Amino acid sequence: MSKTVVVKHIAKKYKMYKKDSEKLLDLILPGGYGDDFYALRDISFEANEGDVIGIVGVNGSGKSTLSNIISGIIPPSAGTLEIKGQAALIAINAGLNNNLTGRENIELKCLMLGFNRKEIRELEPEIVDFADLGHFIDQPVKNYSSGMKSRLGFAISVNIDPDILIIDEALSVGDQTFTDKCLAKMDEFKERGKTIFFISHSLNQVQDFCTKTLWIEYGEVKEYGSVEEVLPHYSQFLKDFKKMSAQEQKKYREETLKKRLGSSLTAAK
């Protein structure tokens, strides 16, 4: 089976500042300034054609950072990423210009992806029909609800027919009818052997739709394998975490934060 995504020792580092003036110091001082924070650390995994990978983890674990790196929106600080084909990210607001109308955003996004105007004219009716925004398609996106933005983003991304589809919580907003429509389109992609990354807090959706699970715990890969193997472990982790007292949960978060600070990390591989 052909590999479509190969991630090797990916890390993403950010600077943490206590005040705005420290940003200037970071630019002018030879050794920089501010604490290093690793949103991701030493992430490695491979995806094949036809894999549908559910990415799970509690808030702040780095799931969206990873999706942005795979889709090419942000670069990694270390490590390598190999992508076979075109990747498209579906997330609320991803790639949308709030000052442009929905229709203008369709044209802009497609132009950025290399489509010519003739191809865009042919694609536009399908995208508009799928989004089903009515007269709002010609209104500025800044007037859209979260659900409407998700509709437009999903409609654009699936109709440009990418090789790799990355869905970051885009189905968590909007009505059930549109969610079902999106899941049906994703099933079509699945049958065609495309690679899909599905980031969701809905364990039922991950269970029903995905073939593999990538569990990210505070910037690191906790487990990666089949849904049947990994998802029960993550589900048990959530149950155990919820049983902790507020003080125990706070202590756990503080310990994981220390692990992600640059002072406690070795150099990325």
PyMOL commands that set and color helices and strands:
alter all, ss='L'
color gray80, all
select helices_A, chain A and resi 21-28+63-70+102-112+117-131+134-138+141-143+146-159+176-191+203-209+227-243+246-260+262-264
alter helices_A, ss='H'
color red, helices_A
select strands_A, chain A and resi 3-16+35-48+52-56+78-83+87-91+164-168+195-199+212-217+220-226
alter strands_A, ss='S'
color yellow, strands_A
deselect
rebuild
show_as cartoon
